[in-house]
Amino acid sequence: MTDVRIGSLRWHLVDETGKRGVTVMSHIDQASELLTQIASEQRVVDRLCQTTEQLRLIQQAKRDLTNLTQEQIRDAFERRHALLGGGERG
């Protein structure tokens, strides 16, 4: 799709189905499109906050892991392996 702006109108040259056509985007259409983008802002911010919190928890887990002994880490791997259906090692 190609956008062409002439004055305050934006023209979209459409070629999505193999057919060519022209649609005109007026100020009303443009404002509606902008309001739709703005309405999604809080959802995007919330998602970003969740992702940031997940990253913080992962980084904290890595720091916590460095405080464990090799034996504790080995035991944790064995327990995790067993819980994931790998059975007991022996």
NUMAR-102343 format. One record per residue: residue in three letters; z, x, y of N, C-alpha, C in turn. Coordinates in steps of 0.02 Angstrom, whole numbers, padded with zeros to 5 digits, always signed. Layout:
N
AlaZXYZXYZXY
...
END
This chain:
90
Met+00000+00043-00059+00000+00000+00000+00000+00045+00062
Thr-00038+00025+00111-00043+00064+00173-00018+00021+00231
Asp+00025+00050+00273+00050+00015+00333+00008+00036+00393
Val-00010-00013+00432-00045+00000+00495-00008-00038+00549
Arg+00013-00005+00601+00049-00037+00656+00003-00044+00715
Ile-00003-00106+00739-00043-00120+00799+00002-00159+00846
Gly+00022-00126+00900+00068-00158+00946+00134-00173+00911
Ser+00156-00236+00915+00219-00255+00884+00209-00283+00814
Leu+00148-00286+00790+00135-00312+00723+00124-00255+00674
Arg+00146-00265+00614+00135-00216+00562+00091-00249+00509
Trp+00038-00217+00491-00009-00243+00442+00000-00205+00377
His+00002-00240+00322+00006-00209+00257-00061-00220+00222
Leu-00095-00166+00204-00155-00172+00165-00134-00171+00092
Val-00141-00227+00058-00114-00237-00008-00166-00224-00061
Asp-00147-00184-00112-00191-00170-00168-00151-00166-00232
Glu-00105-00215-00242-00060-00214-00299-00093-00241-00362
Thr-00138-00288-00357-00169-00318-00416-00242-00300-00422
Gly-00262-00250-00384-00332-00230-00385-00373-00268-00333
Lys-00342-00318-00303-00376-00357-00251-00351-00332-00183
Arg-00395-00329-00137-00375-00308-00070-00362-00369-00026
Gly-00312-00361+00015-00295-00415+00061-00255-00386+00118
Val-00246-00425+00169-00208-00403+00227-00155-00455+00243
Thr-00093-00432+00252-00040-00476+00274-00013-00450+00340
Val+00010-00494+00381+00036-00475+00447+00111-00485+00447
Met+00148-00435+00472+00220-00440+00477+00238-00450+00550
Ser+00265-00508+00567+00283-00524+00635+00352-00497+00651
His+00374-00507+00713+00442-00487+00732+00494-00523+00689
Ile+00481-00586+00673+00528-00625+00632+00533-00595+00563
Asp+00475-00578+00534+00474-00547+00467+00510-00479+00469
Gln+00495-00442+00521+00525-00376+00527+00601-00381+00535
Ala+00624-00428+00577+00696-00438+00586+00729-00460+00521
Ser+00696-00504+00485+00723-00527+00421+00729-00470+00371
Glu+00679-00427+00369+00680-00368+00326+00738-00321+00345
Leu+00747-00311+00410+00801-00268+00433+00870-00297+00417
Leu+00877-00363+00425+00941-00395+00409+00956-00390+00334
Thr+00905-00394+00292+00915-00385+00220+00940-00315+00204
Gln+00911-00265+00237+00934-00196+00227+01006-00189+00250
Ile+01023-00217+00307+01091-00211+00334+01141-00246+00289
Ala+01122-00303+00260+01166-00341+00217+01186-00302+00155
Ser+01145-00256+00134+01160-00217+00074+01205-00157+00089
Glu+01221-00145+00152+01259-00086+00171+01327-00083+00137
Gln+01366-00137+00137+01433-00136+00108+01430-00122+00033
Arg+01381-00151-00001+01373-00139-00073+01361-00065-00086
Val+01319-00034-00044+01303+00037-00052+01365+00079-00037
Val+01402+00062+00015+01463+00098+00032+01514+00093-00025
Asp+01522+00033-00053+01569+00023-00109+01549+00066-00169
Arg+01484+00067-00185+01460+00107-00241+01472+00181-00229
Leu+01461+00203-00167+01473+00273-00149+01546+00291-00157
Cys+01591+00246-00136+01663+00258-00143+01682+00263-00216
Gln+01655+00219-00258+01670+00222-00330+01646+00287-00360
Thr+01586+00307-00343+01558+00369-00369+01599+00429-00346
Thr+01619+00429-00283+01660+00483-00256+01727+00487-00292
Glu+01757+00430-00306+01821+00429-00342+01812+00454-00414
Gln+01757+00435-00447+01743+00460-00514+01736+00536-00513
Leu+01701+00562-00464+01691+00634-00458+01758+00669-00446
Arg+01800+00640-00405+01866+00669-00392+01907+00673-00456
Leu+01905+00619-00496+01942+00618-00559+01915+00669-00609
Ile+01850+00678-00611+01820+00728-00656+01841+00798-00635
Gln+01839+00811-00570+01859+00877-00546+01933+00890-00560
Gln+01975+00838-00553+02046+00846-00568+02056+00858-00643
Ala+02018+00825-00685+02023+00836-00757+02005+00908-00775
Lys+01955+00935-00742+01936+01005-00754+01993+01052-00735
Arg+02026+01038-00677+02082+01080-00656+02140+01074-00705
Asp+02153+01012-00728+02208+01001-00776+02194+01037-00842
Leu+02131+01038-00863+02113+01070-00926+02128+01144-00925
Thr+02121+01176-00868+02135+01247-00863+02209+01263-00873
Asn+02253+01213-00866+02325+01224-00875+02348+01216-00947
Leu+02303+01197-00992+02321+01186-01062+02311+01251-01102
Thr+02350+01257-01155+02342+01314-01200+02282+01303-01246
Gln+02259+01356-01278+02204+01350-01325+02222+01303-01382
Glu+02283+01306-01404+02306+01262-01458+02304+01188-01437
Gln+02326+01174-01376+02325+01105-01351+02252+01080-01346
Ile+02208+01123-01322+02138+01104-01316+02107+01091-01385
Arg+02121+01136-01433+02095+01127-01501+02121+01062-01531
Asp+02186+01048-01523+02215+00985-01549+02181+00924-01517
Ala+02169+00930-01452+02137+00874-01417+02066+00863-01442
Phe+02029+00918-01454+01961+00912-01481+01962+00879-01550
Glu+02010+00900-01592+02014+00872-01659+02031+00797-01656
Arg+02077+00778-01613+02095+00707-01606+02035+00667-01580
Arg+02001+00695-01530+01942+00661-01501+01888+00653-01554
His+01877+00705-01594+01827+00703-01647+01844+00648-01697
Ala+01909+00644-01715+01930+00592-01763+01922+00522-01734
Leu+01939+00514-01670+01933+00448-01637+01861+00425-01631
Leu+01816+00474-01624+01744+00457-01617+01711+00448-01685
Gly+01750+00447-01738+01722+00433-01804+01701+00494-01843
Gly+01722+00552-01821+01703+00613-01855+01749+00631-01912
Gly+01804+00592-01920+01850+00607-01974+01894+00667-01958
Glu+01937+00684-02003+01982+00740-01994+01948+00805-02014
Arg+01961+00856-01977+01937+00923-01995+01988+00956-02041
Gly+01966+00996-02086+02016+01027-02128+01989+01082-02170
END
